[in-house]
Each structure stands twice: as structure tokens, then as C-alpha cells.
Amino acid sequence: MVGTLRDQLADFQVFEVFDRVFSGHGEHLYVLVEKQDLNTKDVQSALARHYGVSLVDVSYSGLKDKRSIARQWFSIRLPKTAQRPIHKHFSILEETKHDRKLRPGDHQGNLFHIRIRNVSKGATLAPGVLQGPLPNYFGPQRFGYRGNNLHRALDWVSKSSPRVKRGVRALYMSVLRSLVFNEVLASRIRGDTWCTPLSGDVPLEHSPTGPLWGRGRLSTSGKALAVERRVQRENEAVCNALEWVGLKQERRALVMHTSELAIQQEDDTIELRFSLPKGSYATVALNEYFDVKEARA
């Protein structure tokens, strides 16, 4: 089914699902930010400037799409002012105090409100659309505009991983880990074993898993290990780089499922609401059923 995604900014909305109980006191100011057409790291930088702290003292749980309306939490350690920032692309909806900083992955998931426009004439949704299981690929956002971050990371590896800034290296590691995981998932899909366990699988929440590559032994065995070793051989330089920087082996589910799904279709527009676990990509889920074209910003 063909359609247009993000024709208008409000067509893609994402809300962080966050159920932490705040202490109401402590050195960390927590702020719920609503941002528009701005990426998470730009909000982080703006908050650091406004509150007079270093960038490392502003934390967030997950990255949110730039071309969207998004709500997410940030924490600021020992802010130098109590005044809220005024910014044309984001505002603070709530604030409170807590005794611990916000860390990556502290949220439970994300709730999406998405509108697809210009749906092909006469097209109707098939029963069970977006119900899952769905492949839990890292989405194209992880690899940068037109894959530029991936190209730079692979070039860095090809040059024997020279010294770069800490933030740049962290970006490269994230991109390369995602590449290896996606290759393992693609191999499992080709073998029709991505949503059912293979011998030697390491399950996570009833799903087979793939590696987030790093140092140490793979925890799989048998047929699951054979798939991952084959991908390792095909991406030897990348895997060696990930081990060299000291990352540890971790696992990620190969399968994702939507929840709280609601769909409404009117004329050539489809509206969807659904939740996904943290780290899963709405665009990946959509692309399983829709041939969506991103509108120009």
C-alpha cells in the first residue's frame, strides 16, 4: 500500500512511555520536553547552555525522530537557574527533582500517533495489519541521512580505526553494532527462522535474539551460533573494531510486537496509534505493510 509519511510535522508524533516514581528531591532536575523538528541531541545542547552545565550533565533515555512532534524526559544535574528556557522548537511541559540521573533505556517504550496521507486509491488495510510479529531491524535513522553515518563508520574501520573524538567514536560504534545485528536478522529471515527459536538460541521475552557485537564469547550455540559466526566472518573488520574498543557482547530481540493498536481509515488517509518497546522503530514496522515515501521537510 503506497502513501506519504510526514507530509506535515504533526503527522508523526511520538511520546515516551515513562513510569518512574520521582523522589521529588535530589541534585537532578527532570524536565518533560515537547520538541518539534529538532533532534534529541540539539535539545540536549540547548538545555546545557540554558542551565549553565556541561553537556555530560544533561541526560536522556532515548533518541527521538527530528521530523516529528515528540515528548521525552531529560535530566539536568545541578542546574544553575530555575527558570525554564524559551525556545522556538521545544518547551518544557513538566519538571520535578530526582536523586538519580536519567540513563539510556530508562523508559519503557514509545507511543506513536502516525498519519499516512495520499494512500493509493481503493486500497484497504488487510486484517491483522501491524499485529506482528515484526522484524526488529534498526531503522535507517540509525545510519544517518542517506547512510552517511554508516559510510563514515566503515571508512573509519577501513583506515584501521584511527583516534577520533569520543562522541564520534560512540556514534560509529552504535552504527556498526546496528549493522551487524541487521545482518544477523536478515540471515535469519532468509532462513525463515527469525521469529521461531533455533537450537542454541538465547531468548529474550519469548523472542529469539541477535548480537549487539562486542568483546567476549557469543552466548548462543548450535545453529544460532553458526548464523552469527557466518555474519562475523563476512564483517570481520567491523566486529574486530567493536571488540577493540572494549564493548561487551549484548543481545537484542529479533522480533517486535505492537500494542495498544488502533487504526482509522478515511478516504486517502490512514491514522495509526500503537506502542512499541524501547529501541524499536515505527518506520520499520510501517514498512512491513506500507510502501511509504517520506515527504520533503
C-alpha positions, 0 to 999 in steps of 0.5 A: 500500500503506497502513501506519504509519511510526514507530509506535515510535522504533526503527522508523526508524533511520538511520546515516551512511555515513562513510569518512574516514581520521582523522589521529588528531591535530589541534585537532578532536575527532570524536565518533560520536553515537547520538541518539534523538528529538532533532534534529541541531541540539539535539545540536549545542547540547548538545555546545557547552555540554558542551565549553565552545565556541561553537556555530560550533565544533561541526560536522556533515555532515548533518541527521538525522530527530528521530523516529528512532534515528540515528548521525552524526559531529560535530566539536568544535574545541578542546574544553575537557574530555575527558570525554564528556557524559551525556545522556538522548537521545544518547551518544557511541559513538566519538571520535578527533582530526582536523586538519580540521573536519567540513563539510556533505556530508562523508559519503557517504550514509545507511543506513536500517533502516525498519519499516512496521507495520499494512500493509493486509491481503493486500497484497504488495510488487510486484517491483522495489519501491524499485529506482528510479529515484526522484524526488529531491524534498526531503522535507517535513522540509525545510519544517518541521512542517506547512510552517511553515518554508516559510510563514515563508520566503515571508512573509519574501520577501513583506515584501521580505526584511527583516534577520533573524538569520543562522541564520534567514536560512540556514534560509529560504534552504535552504527556498526553494532546496528549493522551487524545485528541487521545482518544477523536478522536478515540471515535469519529471515532468509532462513525463515527462522527469525521469529521461531527459536533455533537450537542454541538460541538465547531468548529474550521475552519469548523472542529469539535474539541477535548480537549487539557485537562486542568483546567476549564469547557469543552466548548462543550455540548450535545453529544460532551460533553458526548464523552469527559466526557466518555474519562475523566472518563476512564483517570481520573488520567491523566486529574486530573494531567493536571488540577493540574498543572494549564493548561487551557482547549484548543481545537484542530481540529479533522480533517486535510486537505492537500494542495498544493498536488502533487504526482509522481509515478515511478516504486517502488517509490512514491514522495509526496509534500503537506502542512499541518497546524501547529501541524499536522503530515505527518506520520499520514496522510501517514498512512491513505493510506500507510502501511509504515515501517520506515527504520533503521537510 
